[in-house]
Amino acid sequence: MLVTSKELFKASREKSCAIPAPNFIDAQSMKDYVGVAEELGLPVILALAEVHLEFITLEESAYFGKYYAEKADVPVVLHLDHGMTPSIIKKAIDVGFTSVMIDASQDDFENNVKKTKEIIDYAHPKGVVVEAEIGHVGSGVNYENHEETDSLYTTVEDAVRFVEETNVDSLAISIGTAHGMYKGIPEINFERLRDIANAISTPLVLHGGSSSGDSNLNRCGLEGISKINIFSDLVNAAQKGIITEKPTNYLDLKKIVSKSMKDCLRHYYEVFNTKKIVK
């Protein structure tokens, strides 16, 4: 069933767990993610990053997303991830996405608020929920080596003020993760997470979940994070599967990619301690 994330996040906090948001790049990955969710009887957030629109369009995503969601007996959210362009975000809303992210986290506070409110004013009357980001979850100077990042920790004061001024539905915060892969395991600022979770009732989101450490991610779900984004680990699992299995034809390659990504997602459902949510 196609839903928004609003009730899912409420239930996730009551159950002290997080819901995975795997990024898809084509119809097959969408189908695979929903298949795993159905197999486990758990909700899933299908996320399409704006930067991946070169692989699949908004219209295609909405068509296949609604098709797979309507066939599923579990809650499925269709989410635009890291929307940077207002016209693209609004188009996602118009074609049937049930959740969108406006990522103006690299702007100053006032412009972030202004851009977020613009999207909220467009989305809420259409029944679509909005995620924004305060602080900044960056990427490493080198994608494979996060010895340095441009991440900026979220402050409690900014989180409180941002929620008050925007009425955003969920808030991505920066507490030590970065997009892509790491050299080693990142240190998560759980004290900051607890302080923010205690200061606001708005559901919290963690970006940069891949390779952040199973114990870290499990603890994030227990201590206040409602949604964790996963992408790099999924595509790396596919790559490892190809290297290990050495397929000799395209059809076998596709099967290996599908199985590897599904196995990786199953793993993260367990790590996040995701619980069944009945709609």
Steps between C-alpha positions, in 0.01 A plus 500: 500500500625846413519728803674808633763463769305692764336206677800276440731738682258536789489122536878467462559724800245309708680177408855646530611394154599650166357441153741449210492738205694321224575713196379350172635581155268291283178299503683177588648641820157638595346157445776330698467736798124457516546124465726490805257717696212266413704191583574643846160663549664838564463855363739647245581850378591496131734795453610661175776759523473794263855426378380159376240638263742419218411133558123520548252785461253629755212378286648151469570490873145602585351248258702203624497614862122519510470168318726311742356677805140426410582131460679488836340420835755712685527881521710648218610864484614654171753767595706754307836512674733802509281719284700810415289651223156639597348429158611135517369460855163646401485274196564197724205607712281544193578159349425308820794489742364487855808653663766747388821642641606858448873509564609859552742402776793672332312832503499732798229442760260765368513377139462141616184600685370698202554218250355240736187703564449546126496123450283439807244754377483308172510147643272508804178596316563200274548263793875458446746511790828690497846422637770765535853509636661727756871479557660327202578134427779540249726271302866425536768681308557158346186287459680193634679678784320726744807619686356844434142602423300817457244380755371748757345373825139592572456711812206455733418869475488495120287184496244651739485830317482335157207280598318792658541716191420238234271234652700245300383138524841339556848634553832362378775576748879481488654308790814353349411313179588593142379384161691223326749259654740547789852408594424341836179548699368852570443625852136588559416779743227320692486771763404750229242255364341461843498875561328570168252213542409633845464857376265440205223252421565510124622162365875491437678363193858376457676533165828328418404171661717280279808357676423702813525186714219262592518577872490875428197468275317266737554747781379789281170322451468434869585856604293717270558451127188399304648458151846400382610544139702226331650505152875449475493168688232370264695575182822377660327174589401466135857567390640243743247245378612551141868469591438186705261319266663612170187480283560409136184658360277800560202308637710330765655836586155648561406208725818542705448875535141449612584230754795694643304820550206313655730319742654833601159655564390200707808551712414863566141419594647287778755765599235774515274275708213597270160396632174417327270797458136434419315763299 
